[in-house]
Amino acid sequence: MQIWKGARFTYTSPMARWLLSRPSSTKLFVGGLSYDTNETVLKDAFEMHGEIIEVKVICDHKSGKSKGYGFVHFTTEIAASNALKEMNDRILDGRNIRVQYVHKR
């Protein structure tokens, strides 16, 4: 619910405050990856939850080896939310992965 106050809106409803403050995004952080997990493996594991824009496994620029984490960017918040629920604490390449939203800075 919005209440007009001069030139600004204020949100008085608890639901409105929750909707504005919830950590939703289309981009997920995936931690705890095996050092052998590549972008193809990560994409294959997550694509069943929705259309993916980009998958990135972060690698050391000198050695080229994975640093053990990456990102999955979905086209919709619904797909990202489903993937978060289904993939968090799952086993991927023999490792228990952690999935969370990427927080905007």
ChimeraX attribute file (.defattr): number of C-alpha atoms within 10 A of each C-alpha:
attribute: neighborCount
match mode: 1-to-1
recipient: residues
	/A:1	11
	/A:2	11
	/A:3	11
	/A:4	9
	/A:5	8
	/A:6	7
	/A:7	5
	/A:8	9
	/A:9	11
	/A:10	13
	/A:11	14
	/A:12	11
	/A:13	12
	/A:14	9
	/A:15	11
	/A:16	13
	/A:17	13
	/A:18	10
	/A:19	11
	/A:20	10
	/A:21	9
	/A:22	8
	/A:23	12
	/A:24	18
	/A:25	20
	/A:26	18
	/A:27	25
	/A:28	22
	/A:29	17
	/A:30	23
	/A:31	19
	/A:32	17
	/A:33	23
	/A:34	18
	/A:35	15
	/A:36	12
	/A:37	19
	/A:38	19
	/A:39	16
	/A:40	11
	/A:41	13
	/A:42	20
	/A:43	17
	/A:44	9
	/A:45	13
	/A:46	22
	/A:47	16
	/A:48	12
	/A:49	17
	/A:50	17
	/A:51	14
	/A:52	19
	/A:53	13
	/A:54	13
	/A:55	21
	/A:56	17
	/A:57	21
	/A:58	16
	/A:59	16
	/A:60	10
	/A:61	9
	/A:62	6
	/A:63	7
	/A:64	9
	/A:65	15
	/A:66	18
	/A:67	17
	/A:68	19
	/A:69	20
	/A:70	22
	/A:71	22
	/A:72	25
	/A:73	22
	/A:74	24
	/A:75	15
	/A:76	15
	/A:77	15
	/A:78	15
	/A:79	21
	/A:80	26
	/A:81	20
	/A:82	14
	/A:83	22
	/A:84	20
	/A:85	11
	/A:86	13
	/A:87	19
	/A:88	15
	/A:89	14
	/A:90	13
	/A:91	14
	/A:92	16
	/A:93	14
	/A:94	11
	/A:95	15
	/A:96	15
	/A:97	19
	/A:98	17
	/A:99	22
	/A:100	21
	/A:101	18
	/A:102	17
	/A:103	11
	/A:104	8
	/A:105	3
